[in-house]
Amino acid sequence: MNLVLVEHADGVATDVSLQALALAAGLGGETHALLIGPGGAGAAAGVPVVAAHVAEHDALEAFAPDAWAAILCSVADRIGATAIVAPGTPAATDAMARAAVRLGEPLAANCTVVTAGDPLTLTRVRWGGSLLEEAQLHAGRALLTVAPHAVAAVEPGAPGSVDAFTPELTEADLMVRVRDRVAPPAGGVSLSDAKVVVTGGRGVGSAEGFAVVEELAGLLGGAVGCSRAVTMSGWRPHTDQVGQTGNKIAPDIYIACGVSGATQHIAGAKGAKRILAVNTDAEAPIMLIADYAVVGDLHEVLPAISAELRRRQA
C-alpha cells in the first residue's frame, strides 16, 4: 500500500504531485493520495488513485510542516501504508523530513527511479544534479520524494473514493507556520508553467540590460528567468531565479543568455526539452550541454532574433 502526498493549487493537483504518483506506481500495490488544506476536495477529483484522503482543518489554511507531518503519519498508519511518496518541492520535502523523524525511518529525496524489492532499490539525484546515485533503502516504511520533472506524470483521473476528515492537531503541530507570502508580480507567464523561458545571467550586465531578454520572452509568449548571480546583484527578484535554490522548470525551449552554466543553475533547468545558449565564451559550461549554441554578444544576438520574429509576425 502506497500513500502519496498530493499538493494542489487553484483546485488542481500540481504536476510534480502527478509525477510522485507515477513514481509510486513503480512500487506496485494500491495507491492512496493525501491532500491537505483548502481546495483539497476539489483537487482530489483529478487524482487517479484507489482512494483520496482530504484533511480539512481551519488551521491548515497556512502551510504548517509539523501538522503536515502529523497528518501524513496518521493516515499512513490508518491505511497500513508501506511507502510514503511526495513531490520534491520545498514544502513537501520539509514535511517529509519531519515525518521521517517521527517514524524513525530514513528519507530518500530526489528519486528518479524506484524498484520494488527487499531492500528497495532506487536512483536519485545528488550534488545539485551533477550525479545520479544508485542506492538501496533499508526501511520498515519507505519515505521518498520525486525529483521534479524527472518522471513522466500520470494522466489526471477520478479516484475510487474520497474520504474527507478533520485531523487532530496539537499546539506543537502548529508552532511553525507560514505567516505571510510575497506575491510575484501580477500578469505574464509563470516560470513553472512557461513553455518558453528566456534567462539572463551575469553577462546581461545590468538590470537595464534585461530589456532585450524581456522583449524576446514577450515575443515568444514566455517567461523571464535569471541566474543566482543576477539576484545577488539585485537586478531581478529571487522569484525569477532558476536553479538549485530557485525555480525548477521544464519548458519546451530554454534560452540561456549570458549564463555560465554552473551546476547549481543547471539543476533547475535540466527538465528543459531543448536548450539554446547565447554566450561570448565558447568554452562556457552551458555550451557543452546546449542543444544549440550561439557564440556572440547577447545584446546583438537577441535584438536580431526579436527583429526577425517581428518581421515574420507582421
N, C-alpha and C positions, 0 to 999 in steps of 0.2 A: 504494500500500500504506500503510495506516494502523496505527499502534501506539498502543493506549490503555492507560494505567496504571490498573489497577483496584484500588482499596483495598477491604479486606474486614474484617469483624468478625464473630466468632462463626460462622465458616464461611459467610458470606453476603456477596456484593458489596454495597457501600453504594449508596444511592440516587443520590448525586452521581456515582458512577462509572458508573452506568447512564445518567445524563444525559450524561456525557462520551462514552459510546458513541453516543448519539443525535446529538451534535454532530459526531462523526467521520463519521457516515453522510452528512452533507451534503457531504463531500469526495469521495464516490464511491470506487470501488475496494474491494478486500478490506480487512477489518479484523481485526487480531490483538490479543490482550489480553496484558498482563503483570501477573502477580500476584506479590507479593514477601512472603516470610516464612511463618511457621507458619499453617496453615489455608488457605493459598492453593489447594492441590489440591482441597479440598472446595468452596471458593467458586467455583472455575473451572467446576464442573458447572452453574452457573446463569448463565453468561455466553455470550450468543448471538453468537459470532464464528467466523471460519474456523478459527482455532487459538488456544489459550490457552497461554502460556508461564509456567511456575511456577518462580520462583527459590527454591531451598531451601538454607539455609546456617545453621549454628549461630549465627553472629554476627548474623543478621537477626532474632533474637527481639526486639531493641530497635530502634527507628527510628534509622537512620543515613543522613542525607541524601546524603552523598557516595557511599555504597555504592549507594543507590537510583539516583543519577545515573549511576554507572558501569554499572550493570545496564541501565538504560534505553538508554544509548548503545550498549552491546554488542549488545543484542537488535535495536535499530533497524538497526544496521549488518548484522547477520546476515540479517535478512529483507528488507533493502532498503527500509525504510520511508521514505516521503517526507514524512510528517507524524507527529508525536508529540502525543497529546492526553491531558490529565489532568484530574481533578476539581479545582475551585478551592478545595481545603482547605489549611490551613496546611502540613501535611506534604508534600502533593503539589506545592504551589507552591514550597516550599523546594527539593525535589529537582529540579523542572523548571528553576529558575533556575540551579542548579549544572550541570545538563545543558546548558543553553544556553551557559554559559561554556566547557564542554569542547568543544562542537561549533562554537563561534564563530558562533552563529546568534541572531537576536532571539527574544524570548519575548513573545507576545501573551496577556495574562492577562485573566480575567473576560469571556470571549466569550459572546455570546448567539446570534449567527448567524454562520455561516461559509459562503461560497460558493466552490466550486472555480473555479480560473482562474489565469492568469499575468499579473499577480500575484493572490494570494489576496485576496478582499475579505471584510471582517468587521465586525461590530458588537460593541462591548464596553462594559462598564460602567466609568465613570470617576468620580473625585472622590466616592468613598463612595456611589455610586448616584444622585448628583444630575444626571448627564447620561449620554447614550449617544454614543459616538464611532463614526463611520463611518471605516474605515481600509482601507489596502491593505498587505499584508505581502509584502515583497520578501525572500525567503529561499530558500536551496538546500533546506532542510528546515524545514518549518513546525513550530513548537512553540507549543501552545495550551493554555490551561486554560479550563474552562467556568465561568461564573458560577453558583453554587449556586442551584437552584430556578428558573432562568431558561429551561430547556429541558425538555420532557417526556421522562421516562426511557423507555428501551426496555423491553419486557417481558422478564423473565428467560427463558432458554432454554439448551439444551445447546450447547457448542462443537463444531466439527467434529472437533477433536483436542485432546489435552492433552499438552504437552511439559514434563516436569519436568527441571530441570537444576541443577547446582551452579555458581554463578558464581565466577570467580576474583577475589578481592578483595585489595587491598594494605592494609598497615598504615595508610596515609594515608586510604584509603576509610573506615576505621573510627575515625578520630581524633575525629569528632564523633558522639556517640551519646546517646540518651535514657537517663539513669541511674535515673530514678525518676519515678513518676507520683502525683499526688494524686487519689485516687479520689473521685468525687462521693458524696453521701450515699446510702446504700442505700435501696431501695424507691421507690415513686412512679413517675411517668411522666417520661421524659427529655424535655428541650426539643426535641431533634432528631426525636423520634417522636410528640410530642403532637399530637393533632387540635385541642385547645383549649389556648391559652396565655393566662394572666392575668398581666399585667405591672404592677408598681408603679414609679412614678418618684419624684422628689423630693417630689411632692405628698402622698405617703403620710405623710411627716412624721417617721417614726422606724422603728426595727427592729420595735418592738412594733406599730406601725400596720399591718404586713403581715399581721396575724391575719385581717383581713377579706378580703385578697387570697387567702390560703391557704384560707380557708373556701370562697370561691366556686370556686376551682380544684378543690378536693376534690369539691364537689357536681357539677361538670361533668366529672369524670374527667380533668382537665387538669393542666398543669404550671405552676409559678410562675416568672415571669421578672422581670427588673429592668433598670433603665437604668444607664448608667455612673456617673451621679451617686450612685446608691444604693450601688454597690460602693465608690466612693471615700469615701463616708461611713461605710463599714464596717457597713452594715445587712444586707447579703446577700453571699454569696461570689461571686467572679468567675465561677464555673461557672454562675451564674444569669443572667449578663448577656446581653442581646440587643442586637446592634448590630454595627457595622463591626469593632470589636475584641473582640467577644463571639461569641455563637452566631448562626448564620444559620438561621432557622426558616421553616417553611411549613405552618402549621396551617390547619384549615378556618375557624377563627374566632380572631382575636387581639383580646383585650380589654385596652386600654391605659388604666391608671388613674393619673391624676396625672402623666402623661408629656407633656412639652412637644412632643416630636416633632422633635428635632434631626435633621439629615441623616444623621449617623453612626448614630443609633439606627434610623431608617427603613431604612437599608441592610441591617440584619439581619432586619427584619420584612417586607420588601416581597414575600416569597413567600407571605404570608398571603392566603387566598382572600377573606376578609372582615375588616374592622377595625371594632371598636366602641370609641369613645373616651369616657372619662368624665373631665371636667376642669371646673374652675370658670371657666377662661378660654375664652370662646367664640372668641377670636381666636388661640388656640394653634395652631402649625403642624400638630399632629396632627389637629385638627378639619377641616382643609382636605382631607386625604386619606382621612379615615374614611368608611366606608360608612354608619355610624350613629354619632350623637354625642349624648351626654347632658351638658348643662351643669349641673353641680351638684357638691356635696361628695361625694367617693368614700366617705367614712366614713358617709354617709347612704344613698347610692345602692346600694353593694354589699351592705350588710346587707338592704336591701329586696329586692334580687334574690334573695339567698340564702333569705330567708324565703319568697318565692313559690315557689322551686324546692322547698323542703322541703314546702310545702303540696301541691304537685302530685305529689310523690313519695310522699306519705303514703297 
